[in-house]
Amino acid sequence: MSMEDLAQAKRSRRIAGFVITALLTSFVAATYGFGFYLFAQIVTDMRKDLGFGYTVVGTVTASGQLGFLLFALLGTWLSTRVGGGQVTIGSAALCGVCLVLIPLTDSIVVIGVLLTIMGGTAASVYVPLVEIVGRVVDYEHRGKVLGLISSGTSYGVFVNSLLVPSFVGGGNWRGLWYCVGLGTLTSTAVAAFAFHRLGLFRAEGATGKESPEQPERDDSARAGWRMVLVRWVVIIWVMKFLNGFACMPFQNYLSPYLREGLGFDIGFAAQVWGVIGVIGMFAGFGVGWLSDRIGVRSSLVLCYGMFFVSATLLVLAPVGYLPMVSGVLFALAFYPIYGLVPAYVSKSASGAAATVIFGITNVTQGLGGIVGNYTAGFLKAWTGDFTWYYVVIAATTLVLVVLTLQLPREGSPESAVGRRGAPPTSEKDAAHA
């Protein structure tokens, strides 16, 4: 291959990586931002129109978490059999269809089922991302790419904040669902075409008709499931459980703690959340970029350090503007964490192994969130204060730092799983990569 052909191939790969990154970010924005959080933003208007109570709201949001867990398992199983590209596109399409169907019914039961399915697609669309990014993005850029994708939720919520006032202000909440649903389906159609052109619907390693995909997928799936025996994988799963245990309750109880526990008004609480949202739009990419230079483990330790200080401020010095500082540190840590862990997996594993490892992380994270939210509620009822759970969060971050330091360096022989998990280690290897 001539130098000119090699340069053209590199340019084509960069363009493909950019396109896929943008599309995957839009999928996370849709499934999380629209599928998970839009209902919460317009539930008041839907309640007035459809006449359901807050007991129903609680049931619907809980069923969304259940859908997340079930689809995380289902997405992992399907990805190792039909392919990660098919599962990601199918999940995004299913989310788009559900978004369009919600305004067509007045039944809160049907709406609850659709919201549960959308909660599930948020998990299943995310499961194959590590495998897909590993196939189209060069090793040295995966941290920033997965960091940006993990911030997709912030972009979805930001789009919601732009659309909600104009639609709901005019009494047209149904039109809002149509708008985001059709936008999601359009993005999915573009992505399906891009995936087809880039060969992402074919099994990794399949090059033509003479290379049957199903036996290769089955062998890869069996190899992937054996990764549970690897020590660093178990550490990653424990870390994701603790991430869910600490991160989800932190944000869920932040506003009640600020307003009821610390006496701040709703305006200040809204400002804190506004700052968290804006920072979240850039934090994932920024820390991901840093991780490509200093390593994922070092970046995780940095994030957990900021998370520790954030929780400690709310316990020891929740006065003046320090809760705002706590919110800034939380945003700088929270959004990157959800990109750094898949970045570590992507730089250490490949193919079905990466899909299985990351798929189970979504399950353990969801379980951690359930346990964490229950524990926070229990401590509030027992002590009459949210403070003690923020003490628990601070202690959990220290445990996470210790676990992070137990991980082998990403890309090292100790961490590599699969034929393409580690970067080339010699000029000869690089020539064949």
C-alpha positions as CSV (number, residue, x, y, z in Angstrom):
1,M,0.0,0.0,0.0
2,S,1.4,3.4,-1.0
3,M,1.8,6.3,1.3
4,E,-1.0,8.1,-0.5
5,D,-3.3,5.2,-0.1
6,L,-2.4,4.8,3.6
7,A,-3.1,8.5,4.2
8,Q,-6.4,8.3,2.4
9,A,-7.3,5.2,4.5
10,K,-6.5,7.2,7.7
11,R,-8.6,10.1,6.6
12,S,-11.5,7.8,5.8
13,R,-11.3,6.1,9.2
14,R,-11.2,9.5,10.9
15,I,-14.3,10.6,9.0
16,A,-16.1,7.3,9.8
17,G,-15.2,7.7,13.5
18,F,-16.5,11.3,13.6
19,V,-19.8,10.3,12.0
20,I,-20.3,7.2,14.2
21,T,-19.5,9.3,17.3
22,A,-22.1,11.9,16.4
23,L,-24.7,9.3,15.7
24,L,-24.1,7.3,18.9
25,T,-24.1,10.5,20.9
26,S,-27.5,11.3,19.4
27,F,-28.8,7.8,20.4
28,V,-27.8,8.4,24.0
29,A,-29.4,11.8,23.9
30,A,-32.6,10.3,22.6
31,T,-32.9,7.2,24.8
32,Y,-31.8,8.9,28.0
33,G,-32.7,12.6,27.4
34,F,-36.0,11.9,25.8
35,G,-36.8,8.3,26.9
36,F,-35.9,8.8,30.5
37,Y,-36.1,12.4,31.4
38,L,-38.7,14.1,29.2
39,F,-41.6,12.6,31.1
40,A,-40.3,14.0,34.3
41,Q,-40.1,17.5,32.8
42,I,-43.7,17.6,31.5
43,V,-45.5,15.2,33.9
44,T,-47.4,18.1,35.5
45,D,-49.0,19.0,32.2
46,M,-49.7,15.4,31.3
47,R,-51.3,14.8,34.8
48,K,-53.7,17.7,34.2
49,D,-54.8,16.4,30.9
50,L,-54.9,12.7,31.6
51,G,-55.9,12.8,35.4
52,F,-53.4,10.4,37.1
53,G,-51.7,10.8,40.5
54,Y,-48.2,10.8,41.8
55,T,-48.6,7.2,42.9
56,V,-48.8,6.4,39.3
57,V,-45.8,8.6,38.5
58,G,-43.7,6.7,41.1
59,T,-44.8,3.4,39.7
60,V,-44.0,4.4,36.1
61,T,-40.5,5.7,37.0
62,A,-39.8,2.5,39.0
63,S,-40.9,0.4,36.1
64,G,-38.4,2.4,33.9
65,Q,-35.6,1.2,36.1
66,L,-36.8,-2.4,35.9
67,G,-36.9,-2.0,32.1
68,F,-33.3,-0.8,32.2
69,L,-32.2,-3.9,34.0
70,L,-34.1,-6.3,31.8
71,F,-32.9,-4.8,28.6
72,A,-29.3,-4.6,29.8
73,L,-29.4,-8.4,30.1
74,L,-31.4,-8.9,26.9
75,G,-29.1,-6.5,25.0
76,T,-26.0,-8.3,26.1
77,W,-27.5,-11.7,25.1
78,L,-28.6,-10.4,21.7
79,S,-25.4,-8.5,20.9
80,T,-23.3,-11.7,21.1
81,R,-25.7,-13.5,18.7
82,V,-27.1,-11.0,16.2
83,G,-24.4,-8.3,16.4
84,G,-23.9,-5.1,18.3
85,G,-24.8,-2.9,15.3
86,Q,-28.2,-4.5,14.9
87,V,-29.0,-4.2,18.7
88,T,-28.0,-0.5,18.8
89,I,-30.0,0.5,15.7
90,G,-33.0,-1.7,16.8
91,S,-32.9,-0.1,20.3
92,A,-32.9,3.4,18.9
93,A,-35.7,2.6,16.4
94,L,-37.8,1.1,19.2
95,C,-37.3,4.2,21.3
96,G,-38.3,6.4,18.4
97,V,-41.5,4.4,17.8
98,C,-42.4,4.5,21.5
99,L,-41.9,8.3,21.6
100,V,-44.3,8.7,18.7
101,L,-46.9,6.3,20.2
102,I,-47.2,8.1,23.6
103,P,-49.3,11.0,22.3
104,L,-51.6,8.7,20.4
105,T,-53.1,7.3,23.6
106,D,-54.9,8.6,26.7
107,S,-54.3,5.4,28.7
108,I,-51.7,5.9,31.4
109,V,-51.2,2.1,31.5
110,V,-50.2,2.1,27.8
111,I,-48.0,5.2,28.4
112,G,-46.4,3.4,31.4
113,V,-45.6,0.4,29.2
114,L,-44.1,2.6,26.5
115,L,-42.0,4.5,29.1
116,T,-40.8,1.1,30.6
117,I,-39.7,0.0,27.1
118,M,-37.9,3.3,26.5
119,G,-36.1,2.9,29.9
120,G,-35.0,-0.5,28.6
121,T,-33.7,0.9,25.3
122,A,-31.5,3.3,27.2
123,A,-29.6,0.2,28.4
124,S,-29.7,-1.9,25.3
125,V,-28.6,1.0,23.0
126,Y,-25.6,1.5,25.3
127,V,-24.4,-2.1,25.7
128,P,-22.7,-2.6,22.3
129,L,-21.1,0.9,22.2
130,V,-17.7,-0.3,23.4
131,E,-17.6,-2.9,20.6
132,I,-18.7,-0.4,17.9
133,V,-16.3,2.3,19.0
134,G,-13.5,-0.3,19.1
135,R,-14.2,-1.1,15.5
136,V,-14.2,2.4,14.0
137,V,-12.2,4.6,16.4
138,D,-8.4,4.4,16.8
139,Y,-7.1,3.3,20.2
140,E,-5.6,6.6,21.2
141,H,-9.0,8.5,20.7
142,R,-11.4,6.1,22.4
143,G,-11.3,7.9,25.8
144,K,-12.5,11.2,24.4
145,V,-15.0,9.6,22.1
146,L,-16.7,7.5,24.8
147,G,-16.5,10.5,27.1
148,L,-18.5,12.6,24.6
149,I,-21.0,9.8,24.0
150,S,-21.5,9.4,27.7
151,S,-22.4,13.1,27.8
152,G,-25.2,12.5,25.3
153,T,-27.7,12.6,28.2
154,S,-26.8,16.3,28.8
155,Y,-27.4,17.2,25.2
156,G,-30.8,15.4,25.3
157,V,-31.8,17.3,28.4
158,F,-30.6,20.5,26.9
159,V,-32.8,19.9,23.8
160,N,-35.7,19.3,26.1
161,S,-35.1,22.6,27.9
162,L,-35.3,24.4,24.5
163,L,-38.4,22.5,23.3
164,V,-40.5,22.2,26.4
165,P,-41.4,25.9,26.9
166,S,-42.6,26.4,23.3
167,F,-44.7,23.2,23.1
168,V,-46.0,22.9,26.7
169,G,-46.5,26.7,26.9
170,G,-49.0,26.3,24.1
171,G,-50.7,23.4,25.7
172,N,-49.3,21.0,23.1
173,W,-47.4,18.3,25.1
174,R,-48.4,15.7,22.5
175,G,-46.7,17.6,19.8
176,L,-43.5,17.6,21.8
177,W,-43.5,13.7,21.9
178,Y,-44.1,13.7,18.1
179,C,-41.2,16.1,17.5
180,V,-38.6,14.2,19.5
181,G,-39.9,10.8,18.2
182,L,-39.6,11.8,14.6
183,G,-36.2,13.3,15.2
184,T,-35.1,10.0,16.8
185,L,-36.4,7.9,13.9
186,T,-34.7,10.2,11.4
187,S,-31.4,9.9,13.2
188,T,-31.8,6.1,13.3
189,A,-32.4,5.9,9.6
190,V,-29.2,7.9,8.9
191,A,-27.3,5.7,11.3
192,A,-28.6,2.5,9.7
193,F,-27.3,3.7,6.4
194,A,-23.9,4.6,7.9
195,F,-23.6,1.3,9.8
196,H,-24.4,-0.6,6.5
197,R,-21.7,1.3,4.6
198,L,-19.1,0.8,7.3
199,G,-19.9,-2.9,7.6
200,L,-21.0,-2.6,11.3
201,F,-23.8,-5.1,10.7
202,R,-21.3,-7.8,9.9
203,A,-19.6,-9.8,12.6
204,E,-16.2,-8.4,13.5
205,G,-13.6,-10.2,11.4
206,A,-16.1,-11.4,8.7
207,T,-14.9,-10.2,5.3
208,G,-17.3,-11.8,2.8
209,K,-19.7,-14.6,1.9
210,E,-17.0,-17.2,2.3
211,S,-16.7,-16.3,6.0
212,P,-19.9,-17.4,7.8
213,E,-20.9,-15.0,10.5
214,Q,-23.0,-17.2,12.8
215,P,-20.4,-19.8,13.8
216,E,-17.9,-16.9,14.5
217,R,-20.4,-15.1,16.6
218,D,-21.3,-18.2,18.6
219,D,-17.6,-18.9,19.3
220,S,-17.0,-15.2,20.2
221,A,-20.1,-15.2,22.5
222,R,-18.8,-18.3,24.4
223,A,-15.4,-16.7,24.7
224,G,-17.0,-13.5,25.9
225,W,-19.0,-15.1,28.7
226,R,-15.8,-16.8,30.0
227,M,-14.5,-13.3,30.8
228,V,-16.3,-13.4,34.1
229,L,-13.2,-15.4,35.4
230,V,-10.9,-12.4,34.8
231,R,-10.0,-10.5,38.0
232,W,-10.1,-7.0,36.5
233,V,-13.5,-7.6,35.0
234,V,-15.0,-8.4,38.4
235,I,-13.4,-5.3,39.8
236,I,-15.1,-3.2,37.0
237,W,-18.4,-4.8,37.8
238,V,-18.0,-3.9,41.5
239,M,-17.0,-0.4,40.6
240,K,-20.1,0.1,38.4
241,F,-22.3,-1.2,41.3
242,L,-20.7,1.4,43.6
243,N,-21.0,4.1,40.9
244,G,-24.8,3.4,40.8
245,F,-24.9,3.2,44.6
246,A,-23.2,6.7,45.0
247,C,-23.9,8.7,41.9
248,M,-27.6,8.1,41.3
249,P,-28.8,9.0,44.8
250,F,-26.4,12.0,44.9
251,Q,-28.3,13.6,42.1
252,N,-31.8,12.3,43.0
253,Y,-31.6,13.7,46.6
254,L,-29.6,16.8,45.9
255,S,-32.5,19.2,45.4
256,P,-34.5,17.9,48.5
257,Y,-31.3,18.1,50.6
258,L,-30.6,21.7,49.4
259,R,-34.1,22.9,50.0
260,E,-35.4,20.8,52.9
261,G,-32.2,19.9,54.7
262,L,-30.1,23.1,54.2
263,G,-32.9,25.7,53.7
264,F,-31.9,27.0,50.3
265,D,-34.7,28.3,48.1
266,I,-35.8,26.8,44.8
267,G,-34.0,29.4,42.8
268,F,-30.6,28.5,44.2
269,A,-31.3,24.7,43.7
270,A,-32.2,25.4,40.1
271,Q,-29.0,27.4,39.6
272,V,-27.0,24.4,41.0
273,W,-28.7,22.1,38.6
274,G,-28.2,24.5,35.7
275,V,-24.5,24.6,36.3
276,I,-24.3,20.8,36.6
277,G,-26.1,20.5,33.2
278,V,-23.9,23.0,31.4
279,I,-20.7,21.5,32.7
280,G,-21.9,18.0,31.9
281,M,-22.2,18.9,28.2
282,F,-18.4,19.3,28.0
283,A,-17.0,17.4,31.0
284,G,-17.2,14.0,29.4
285,F,-15.2,15.0,26.3
286,G,-12.7,17.0,28.3
287,V,-11.9,14.4,30.8
288,G,-12.0,11.7,28.1
289,W,-9.4,13.7,26.1
290,L,-7.3,13.9,29.3
291,S,-7.6,10.1,29.8
292,D,-6.1,9.5,26.3
293,R,-3.0,11.3,27.6
294,I,-2.6,10.3,31.2
295,G,-4.5,7.0,31.2
296,V,-8.0,6.0,32.2
297,R,-7.0,4.8,35.7
298,S,-5.4,8.2,36.5
299,S,-8.5,10.0,35.2
300,L,-10.8,7.8,37.2
301,V,-8.8,8.6,40.4
302,L,-9.1,12.3,39.6
303,C,-12.9,12.0,39.1
304,Y,-13.4,10.1,42.3
305,G,-11.2,12.6,44.1
306,M,-13.5,15.4,42.9
307,F,-16.5,13.4,43.8
308,F,-15.2,12.9,47.3
309,V,-14.6,16.6,47.8
310,S,-18.1,17.4,46.4
311,A,-19.8,15.0,48.9
312,T,-17.6,16.2,51.8
313,L,-18.5,19.9,51.1
314,L,-22.2,19.0,51.5
315,V,-21.5,17.3,54.8
316,L,-19.0,19.6,56.4
317,A,-19.5,23.1,54.9
318,P,-22.9,23.4,53.1
319,V,-23.0,27.2,53.5
320,G,-22.9,30.1,51.1
321,Y,-21.9,29.2,47.6
322,L,-20.0,26.1,48.6
323,P,-23.0,23.9,47.5
324,M,-22.5,25.5,44.1
325,V,-18.9,24.5,44.2
326,S,-20.0,21.0,45.2
327,G,-22.3,20.9,42.1
328,V,-19.4,22.0,39.8
329,L,-17.2,19.2,41.2
330,F,-20.0,16.7,40.9
331,A,-20.6,17.5,37.2
332,L,-16.9,17.3,36.5
333,A,-16.8,13.8,38.0
334,F,-20.2,12.4,37.3
335,Y,-20.5,12.6,33.5
336,P,-16.9,11.5,32.7
337,I,-17.1,8.5,34.9
338,Y,-19.8,7.0,32.7
339,G,-17.4,7.3,29.7
340,L,-14.1,6.4,31.4
341,V,-15.3,2.9,32.4
342,P,-16.3,1.9,28.9
343,A,-13.1,3.5,27.6
344,Y,-11.1,1.2,29.9
345,V,-13.1,-1.8,28.6
346,S,-12.7,-0.7,25.0
347,K,-8.9,-0.4,25.4
348,S,-8.6,-3.7,27.1
349,A,-11.2,-6.0,25.4
350,S,-12.7,-6.4,22.0
351,G,-15.6,-8.1,20.2
352,A,-18.1,-10.1,22.1
353,A,-15.9,-10.1,25.2
354,A,-16.2,-6.3,25.4
355,T,-19.9,-6.4,24.8
356,V,-20.5,-9.0,27.6
357,I,-18.2,-7.2,30.0
358,F,-19.9,-3.8,29.4
359,G,-23.4,-5.3,29.2
360,I,-23.1,-6.7,32.7
361,T,-21.7,-3.4,34.0
362,N,-25.1,-1.8,33.1
363,V,-26.8,-4.4,35.2
364,T,-24.6,-4.0,38.2
365,Q,-24.9,-0.2,37.9
366,G,-28.7,-0.4,37.8
367,L,-28.7,-2.7,40.9
368,G,-26.4,-0.3,42.6
369,G,-28.8,2.6,41.9
370,I,-31.7,0.7,43.3
371,V,-29.8,-0.3,46.5
372,G,-28.4,3.3,46.8
373,N,-31.8,5.0,46.5
374,Y,-33.4,2.6,49.0
375,T,-30.5,3.1,51.4
376,A,-30.7,6.9,51.1
377,G,-34.4,6.9,51.8
378,F,-34.0,4.5,54.7
379,L,-31.3,6.8,56.3
380,K,-33.4,9.9,55.8
381,A,-36.4,8.2,57.5
382,W,-34.1,6.8,60.3
383,T,-32.0,9.9,61.0
384,G,-34.4,12.6,59.7
385,D,-31.6,14.1,57.6
386,F,-29.9,13.4,54.2
387,T,-26.5,14.3,55.5
388,W,-25.6,10.7,56.5
389,Y,-26.1,9.4,53.0
390,Y,-23.6,12.0,51.7
391,V,-21.2,10.7,54.4
392,V,-21.8,7.2,52.9
393,I,-21.1,8.6,49.4
394,A,-17.8,10.1,50.5
395,A,-16.7,6.8,52.0
396,T,-17.8,5.0,48.8
397,T,-15.6,7.2,46.7
398,L,-12.6,6.2,48.7
399,V,-13.4,2.6,48.2
400,L,-13.6,3.3,44.4
401,V,-10.2,4.9,44.4
402,V,-8.7,1.8,46.0
403,L,-10.5,-0.5,43.5
404,T,-9.3,1.7,40.6
405,L,-5.7,1.3,41.7
406,Q,-6.2,-2.5,41.6
407,L,-6.9,-2.3,37.8
408,P,-4.0,-3.2,35.5
409,R,-3.0,-0.4,33.1
410,E,-5.3,-0.4,30.1
411,G,-3.8,-1.9,27.0
412,S,-1.2,-3.9,29.1
413,P,-0.8,-7.7,28.6
414,E,-2.5,-8.2,32.0
415,S,-5.7,-6.4,30.9
416,A,-5.9,-7.4,27.2
417,V,-8.9,-9.6,26.3
418,G,-9.5,-10.6,22.7
419,R,-7.3,-10.3,19.7
420,R,-7.6,-6.5,19.4
421,G,-7.8,-5.3,23.0
422,A,-4.3,-3.8,23.3
423,P,-2.5,-1.3,21.1
424,P,0.2,-2.4,18.7
425,T,3.4,-2.9,20.6
426,S,5.9,-2.9,17.8
427,E,6.4,-1.6,14.3
428,K,5.6,-5.0,12.9
429,D,2.4,-5.2,14.9
430,A,1.4,-1.6,13.8
431,A,1.9,-2.5,10.2
432,H,-0.6,-5.3,10.5
433,A,-3.1,-3.4,12.7
